[in-house]
Amino acid sequence: MMNLFRQLTLQWRITILTAIVLILCSAALTAFSILNAQKTLVPLINESISISQNNTSGGVVIQDADHNETESGSTTPLRTAKRDFDLGSVLFSLVITVVGTGFVYFVSGKALRPVTNLSKQVSDIDERDLSQRLTESLSHDEVGHLTNSFNQTLDRLEEAFNRQRRFSASAAHELKTPLATMKAGIQVLSIDETATIEEYKENAQMMETSIDRLTQVVNDLFILAFSNEDSEQLKEDVYLGAMFETVFDELSPIYEHRGITYSIDCGTVSLYGNAALLYRAFYNLIENAYNYNREKGSITIRGSETDKYIKIDIEDTGVGIPAEHLPFIFDVFYRVDGSRSRKTAGSGLGLSIVKSIIGRHGGAIKVSSDPEKGTKFVIQFPR
C-alpha cells in the first residue's frame, strides 16, 4: 500500500492526504453537531410530551408548533426535524469533503506547476551539453531557491567537466609528443640501412630523453592522484629551515651560472606532515622560482608561526605571471607560456602537485605577481 502511495504524483499525494484530513475533520464536526443536537433537542421533546400529558384529560395529545394535535406514539414534527438535521449534517459533511478534495487537487496543481516545469527543464539537460540553465524564477519562494541552487550546481559541474576535458587533452598531448619522437627515430633507423653507430647512439640518447620525460609525467600524475593516501602515512616533524637548505643544495649547482642568490629565514619553525611529499611541494616552488627568475635575481623564503597557523612566504624577483593567468596556474597541465615551459622541460603538473600536497595537509596556498617585481607564494598550514 505504501509502495503504491509513493508511486503517485506529488499532487495526488497532497490531495489524498488533505482528503483524509477533511474526512476526519468533517466526521468530527458532524458527530459533535449530532451529539449537541441530541443533548439539546431530546430534552425539549420530552418536556413537550410531559406538558401535553399534564394538560389533557383524555388520551395523550402532543401539540406541534402549528397547534396541530397528534396522538401519543406517533412521530412528532420535533423528532422528524431531529432526524432531518442528523441526515443533513452527514450529507453536508460528505459534500464539503468531496468539494474540498477537488478544490485541493486544483489548487495543488497550480501550486506545483513551477515544480513540474522545473522537472521538465531538468530532464532536457544531459552530460553532452551542460551549458543549458533553468529559467530563473522571479519569486523568492522555495522553487526559486531550488532553481538558483541547481543552476549553481550546473556551473560547478560544467567547470569540472571542462577541466576534465582539458586534463585529458593535455595528458594525451604530453604523452603523445615523446612517443611520436621515439617512433620517428625508430622509423628513420629502420629505413636507413646505412645508419652509423653514431646515429644509433644519437637516436638512443633522444629516446632516453623521451622516456625520461614520459617517466616524469607518469610519476607526477601518480603523486597527484595518490598524495592523499601518502600524506596520511609517515608523518613527522619537518623543520623548514633544514628542508629548504637541502632543496637549495640540490638546485643551486644547476643554476649557479645565472648568479641567483637566496635567503632563508625560518628560525626553528617546524611542520608536522609527510616529509617526502612536503619536500616535493617546496622543491617544485623553488625550482619554478629559479626557472623564471631574472639573471642575478634572488629568492627569499620566510617562515613564521602563531598559535593558529604556520605561514611560509616564497618570493622571487622573476618575470612574474600575467594577471589573467593567475586563477589557472594550479590547474593540471596549465602553462602560462607553452614555449617558455618547453625551454624548462616542464610538464605543467608542478603547481598542481604543490596545491594538492598542501591541501592534503590542511593548508592553503595563494599567489600574487607583478611582472616588474616578481612572484610571491604564501602558504598557510593550521597548527
C-alpha positions as CSV (number, residue, x, y, z in Angstrom):
1,M,0.0,0.0,0.0
2,M,2.8,2.4,0.9
3,N,4.7,1.5,-2.3
4,L,1.6,2.3,-4.3
5,F,1.2,5.6,-2.5
6,R,4.9,6.5,-3.2
7,Q,4.3,5.8,-6.9
8,L,1.6,8.5,-7.1
9,T,2.5,12.1,-8.2
10,L,3.1,14.7,-5.6
11,Q,-0.2,16.4,-6.5
12,W,-2.2,13.2,-5.9
13,R,-0.4,12.5,-2.6
14,I,-1.1,16.0,-1.3
15,T,-4.8,15.6,-2.4
16,I,-5.2,12.2,-0.7
17,L,-3.6,13.4,2.5
18,T,-5.7,16.5,2.5
19,A,-8.9,14.5,1.8
20,I,-8.1,12.3,4.8
21,V,-7.8,15.3,6.9
22,L,-11.0,16.8,5.6
23,I,-12.8,13.5,6.2
24,L,-11.6,13.3,9.8
25,C,-12.5,17.0,10.5
26,S,-15.9,16.7,8.8
27,A,-16.7,13.5,10.7
28,A,-15.6,15.1,14.0
29,L,-17.7,18.2,13.3
30,T,-20.7,16.1,12.2
31,A,-20.5,13.9,15.3
32,F,-20.2,17.0,17.5
33,S,-23.2,18.6,16.0
34,I,-25.3,15.5,16.2
35,L,-24.4,14.9,19.8
36,N,-25.0,18.5,20.6
37,A,-28.4,18.3,19.0
38,Q,-29.1,15.1,20.9
39,K,-28.4,16.8,24.2
40,T,-30.4,19.9,23.2
41,L,-33.4,18.7,21.3
42,V,-34.3,15.4,23.1
43,P,-34.9,17.2,26.5
44,L,-37.1,19.7,24.7
45,I,-39.1,16.9,23.1
46,N,-39.5,15.1,26.4
47,E,-40.5,18.3,28.1
48,S,-43.1,19.0,25.4
49,I,-44.6,15.5,25.8
50,S,-44.8,15.9,29.6
51,I,-46.5,19.2,29.3
52,S,-49.1,17.9,26.9
53,Q,-49.8,14.9,29.1
54,N,-50.5,17.1,32.1
55,N,-52.8,19.5,30.2
56,T,-55.1,16.8,28.6
57,S,-57.9,14.9,30.3
58,G,-58.3,12.2,27.7
59,G,-55.5,10.4,25.8
60,V,-52.1,11.8,25.3
61,V,-52.1,14.7,22.9
62,I,-49.0,16.4,21.6
63,Q,-49.1,19.8,20.0
64,D,-46.6,20.9,17.4
65,A,-45.7,24.4,16.5
66,D,-48.8,24.9,14.4
67,H,-51.0,23.7,17.3
68,N,-51.9,20.5,15.3
69,E,-52.5,17.7,17.8
70,T,-51.4,14.1,17.3
71,E,-51.9,11.1,19.4
72,S,-49.2,9.7,21.6
73,G,-47.0,7.1,19.9
74,S,-46.8,8.8,16.5
75,T,-43.7,10.5,15.2
76,T,-43.8,14.2,16.2
77,P,-42.5,17.1,14.0
78,L,-39.7,17.6,16.5
79,R,-38.4,14.1,16.1
80,T,-38.7,14.4,12.4
81,A,-36.7,17.7,12.5
82,K,-34.0,16.0,14.5
83,R,-33.7,13.1,12.1
84,D,-33.6,15.5,9.2
85,F,-30.9,17.5,11.0
86,D,-28.8,14.4,11.5
87,L,-29.2,13.3,7.9
88,G,-28.5,16.8,6.6
89,S,-25.3,17.1,8.7
90,V,-24.0,13.8,7.3
91,L,-24.8,14.8,3.7
92,F,-23.3,18.3,4.2
93,S,-20.2,16.7,5.6
94,L,-19.8,14.4,2.6
95,V,-20.4,17.3,0.1
96,I,-17.9,19.5,1.8
97,T,-15.3,16.7,1.8
98,V,-15.8,16.0,-1.9
99,V,-15.8,19.6,-2.9
100,G,-12.8,20.4,-0.7
101,T,-10.8,17.5,-2.1
102,G,-11.5,18.6,-5.7
103,F,-10.5,22.2,-4.7
104,V,-7.3,20.9,-3.1
105,Y,-6.4,18.9,-6.2
106,F,-6.9,22.0,-8.4
107,V,-5.0,24.4,-6.1
108,S,-2.1,21.9,-5.5
109,G,-1.8,21.5,-9.3
110,K,-1.5,25.3,-9.6
111,A,1.0,25.5,-6.7
112,L,3.1,22.6,-8.1
113,R,3.1,23.8,-11.7
114,P,6.5,25.5,-11.2
115,V,7.9,22.2,-9.9
116,T,6.5,20.4,-12.9
117,N,8.0,22.9,-15.3
118,L,11.3,22.7,-13.4
119,S,11.3,18.9,-13.7
120,K,10.8,19.1,-17.5
121,Q,13.7,21.6,-17.9
122,V,16.0,19.4,-15.8
123,S,15.1,16.3,-17.9
124,D,16.3,18.1,-21.0
125,I,19.8,18.6,-19.6
126,D,22.4,15.8,-20.2
127,E,26.1,15.3,-20.0
128,R,26.6,16.2,-23.6
129,D,25.5,19.8,-23.1
130,L,25.8,21.3,-19.6
131,S,25.6,24.9,-20.9
132,Q,21.8,25.0,-20.5
133,R,20.4,26.7,-17.5
134,L,17.0,26.7,-15.8
135,T,14.8,29.7,-16.2
136,E,15.3,31.9,-13.2
137,S,12.1,32.4,-11.1
138,L,11.2,36.0,-10.2
139,S,9.7,34.8,-6.9
140,H,11.7,34.2,-3.8
141,D,10.0,31.0,-2.8
142,E,11.4,27.5,-2.4
143,V,11.1,26.8,-6.1
144,G,13.1,30.0,-6.9
145,H,15.8,29.0,-4.4
146,L,15.9,25.4,-5.8
147,T,16.3,26.8,-9.3
148,N,19.2,29.1,-8.3
149,S,20.9,26.2,-6.4
150,F,20.5,23.9,-9.4
151,N,22.0,26.4,-11.8
152,Q,24.9,26.9,-9.4
153,T,25.4,23.2,-9.3
154,L,25.4,23.1,-13.1
155,D,28.0,25.9,-13.2
156,R,30.3,23.7,-11.0
157,L,29.6,20.6,-13.0
158,E,30.3,22.3,-16.3
159,E,33.6,23.7,-14.9
160,A,34.5,20.2,-13.6
161,F,33.7,18.6,-17.0
162,N,35.7,21.3,-18.8
163,R,38.7,20.8,-16.5
164,Q,38.4,17.0,-17.1
165,R,38.4,17.6,-20.9
166,R,41.4,19.9,-20.7
167,F,43.2,17.4,-18.5
168,S,42.5,14.5,-20.9
169,A,43.6,16.6,-23.9
170,S,46.7,17.9,-22.2
171,A,47.7,14.4,-20.9
172,A,47.2,12.9,-24.3
173,H,49.4,15.7,-25.8
174,E,52.0,15.4,-23.1
175,L,52.3,11.6,-23.7
176,K,51.9,11.8,-27.4
177,T,54.9,14.1,-28.1
178,P,57.7,11.9,-26.7
179,L,56.1,8.8,-28.1
180,A,55.9,10.4,-31.6
181,T,59.6,11.4,-31.2
182,M,60.6,7.9,-30.3
183,K,58.6,6.3,-33.1
184,A,60.1,8.8,-35.7
185,G,63.6,7.9,-34.6
186,I,62.9,4.2,-34.9
187,Q,61.4,4.6,-38.3
188,V,64.3,6.6,-39.6
189,L,66.8,3.9,-38.4
190,S,64.7,1.1,-39.9
191,I,64.6,2.8,-43.3
192,D,68.2,3.9,-43.4
193,E,70.2,0.7,-43.9
194,T,73.5,2.6,-43.9
195,A,73.0,4.2,-40.4
196,T,76.2,4.5,-38.5
197,I,76.9,3.7,-34.8
198,E,76.9,7.4,-34.0
199,E,73.4,7.8,-35.5
200,Y,72.3,4.8,-33.4
201,K,73.8,6.4,-30.3
202,E,72.2,9.8,-31.1
203,N,68.9,8.1,-31.6
204,A,69.2,6.1,-28.3
205,Q,70.0,9.3,-26.5
206,M,67.0,11.0,-27.9
207,M,64.8,8.0,-26.9
208,E,66.2,8.1,-23.4
209,T,65.3,11.8,-23.1
210,S,61.8,11.0,-24.3
211,I,61.5,8.1,-21.9
212,D,62.7,10.3,-19.0
213,R,60.0,12.8,-20.0
214,L,57.4,10.2,-20.0
215,T,58.5,8.8,-16.7
216,Q,58.4,12.3,-15.2
217,V,54.8,12.8,-16.4
218,V,53.7,9.4,-15.1
219,N,55.4,10.0,-11.7
220,D,53.8,13.4,-11.4
221,L,50.4,12.0,-12.2
222,F,50.9,9.3,-9.7
223,I,51.8,11.8,-7.0
224,L,48.9,13.9,-7.9
225,A,46.5,11.0,-7.7
226,F,47.8,9.3,-4.5
227,S,49.1,12.2,-2.4
228,N,46.1,11.9,-0.2
229,E,46.9,8.4,0.8
230,D,50.6,9.1,1.2
231,S,50.1,12.2,3.3
232,E,48.4,10.1,6.0
233,Q,51.5,7.9,6.4
234,L,55.0,8.6,7.7
235,K,54.0,11.8,9.4
236,E,56.8,13.5,11.4
237,D,58.1,16.9,12.4
238,V,59.7,18.7,9.4
239,Y,62.0,21.6,10.2
240,L,61.5,24.1,7.5
241,G,65.0,25.7,7.7
242,A,66.8,22.4,7.2
243,M,64.4,21.2,4.5
244,F,64.8,24.4,2.4
245,E,68.6,24.2,2.8
246,T,68.5,20.7,1.4
247,V,66.4,21.9,-1.6
248,F,68.8,24.8,-2.4
249,D,71.8,22.5,-2.0
250,E,70.2,20.3,-4.7
251,L,69.2,23.1,-7.1
252,S,71.9,25.7,-6.7
253,P,74.6,23.9,-8.6
254,I,72.2,23.6,-11.6
255,Y,71.5,27.3,-11.7
256,E,74.9,28.6,-10.5
257,H,75.7,30.1,-13.8
258,R,72.8,32.5,-13.6
259,G,74.0,34.2,-10.4
260,I,70.7,33.8,-8.5
261,T,71.1,34.2,-4.7
262,Y,68.7,33.0,-1.9
263,S,68.0,33.7,1.7
264,I,66.1,31.6,4.3
265,D,64.6,33.0,7.4
266,C,62.5,30.2,9.1
267,G,64.1,30.1,12.6
268,T,63.0,26.9,14.4
269,V,59.6,26.7,12.7
270,S,58.6,23.0,12.1
271,L,55.6,21.5,10.3
272,Y,54.0,18.1,11.1
273,G,53.4,16.1,8.0
274,N,54.7,13.8,5.3
275,A,58.3,14.8,4.8
276,A,58.7,13.3,1.3
277,L,55.6,15.0,0.0
278,L,56.3,18.4,1.6
279,Y,59.8,18.3,0.2
280,R,58.4,17.6,-3.3
281,A,55.9,20.5,-3.0
282,F,58.5,23.1,-1.9
283,Y,61.1,21.7,-4.3
284,N,58.6,22.5,-7.2
285,L,58.0,26.0,-5.9
286,I,61.7,26.8,-5.6
287,E,62.5,25.2,-8.9
288,N,60.0,27.5,-10.5
289,A,61.5,30.4,-8.7
290,Y,64.8,29.5,-10.3
291,N,63.4,28.8,-13.8
292,Y,61.5,32.0,-14.2
293,N,63.9,34.3,-12.3
294,R,66.0,37.0,-13.8
295,E,69.7,36.9,-14.2
296,K,71.4,37.7,-10.8
297,G,68.0,37.7,-9.2
298,S,67.1,36.5,-5.7
299,I,64.8,34.0,-3.9
300,T,63.6,34.9,-0.4
301,I,61.9,32.4,2.0
302,R,60.4,33.4,5.3
303,G,58.7,31.2,7.8
304,S,56.7,32.3,10.9
305,E,54.2,30.7,13.3
306,T,51.4,31.8,15.6
307,D,49.1,29.9,17.9
308,K,46.7,29.1,15.0
309,Y,48.8,28.6,11.9
310,I,52.2,28.3,10.2
311,K,53.0,30.8,7.4
312,I,55.6,30.4,4.7
313,D,56.4,33.1,2.1
314,I,58.4,32.2,-1.1
315,E,59.2,35.3,-3.1
316,D,61.4,35.7,-6.2
317,T,62.5,38.6,-8.5
318,G,61.4,36.8,-11.7
319,V,59.5,37.8,-14.8
320,G,56.1,37.4,-13.0
321,I,52.8,36.0,-14.1
322,P,50.2,38.0,-16.1
323,A,47.1,38.7,-14.0
324,E,44.8,36.9,-16.4
325,H,46.7,33.6,-15.8
326,L,46.8,33.7,-12.0
327,P,43.4,32.0,-11.5
328,F,44.5,29.0,-13.6
329,I,48.1,28.3,-12.7
330,F,47.2,25.5,-10.3
331,D,45.2,23.7,-13.0
332,V,46.6,20.4,-14.2
333,F,48.8,20.8,-17.3
334,Y,48.2,24.5,-17.4
335,R,51.1,26.6,-18.8
336,V,51.3,30.4,-18.8
337,D,53.5,30.2,-21.8
338,G,53.8,27.0,-23.7
339,S,57.0,27.8,-25.5
340,R,58.7,29.0,-22.3
341,S,57.6,25.8,-20.5
342,R,59.2,23.8,-23.3
343,K,62.5,25.5,-22.6
344,T,62.4,24.5,-19.0
345,A,61.1,20.9,-19.8
346,G,58.1,21.3,-17.6
347,S,55.1,19.1,-17.8
348,G,52.6,21.6,-16.4
349,L,51.9,19.5,-13.3
350,G,54.3,21.1,-10.8
351,L,51.9,23.6,-9.3
352,S,49.0,21.2,-9.4
353,I,51.1,18.8,-7.3
354,V,52.0,21.7,-4.9
355,K,48.4,22.6,-4.3
356,S,47.3,19.0,-3.9
357,I,50.0,18.2,-1.3
358,I,49.4,21.4,0.6
359,G,45.7,20.8,0.5
360,R,46.1,17.2,1.8
361,H,47.9,18.7,4.8
362,G,45.0,21.0,5.5
363,G,46.9,24.1,4.2
364,A,46.1,26.7,1.6
365,I,48.3,28.5,-1.0
366,K,47.8,31.9,-2.6
367,V,49.8,33.7,-5.3
368,S,50.4,37.3,-6.2
369,S,52.6,38.5,-9.0
370,D,53.9,41.7,-10.6
371,P,55.9,41.5,-13.9
372,E,58.1,44.3,-12.6
373,K,58.9,42.8,-9.2
374,G,58.3,39.0,-9.4
375,T,56.0,36.4,-7.9
376,K,55.1,35.6,-4.3
377,F,53.6,32.4,-2.9
378,V,52.0,32.5,0.5
379,I,51.3,29.1,2.2
380,Q,49.5,28.6,5.5
381,F,49.1,25.4,7.5
382,P,46.9,25.0,10.6
383,R,48.7,24.3,13.9
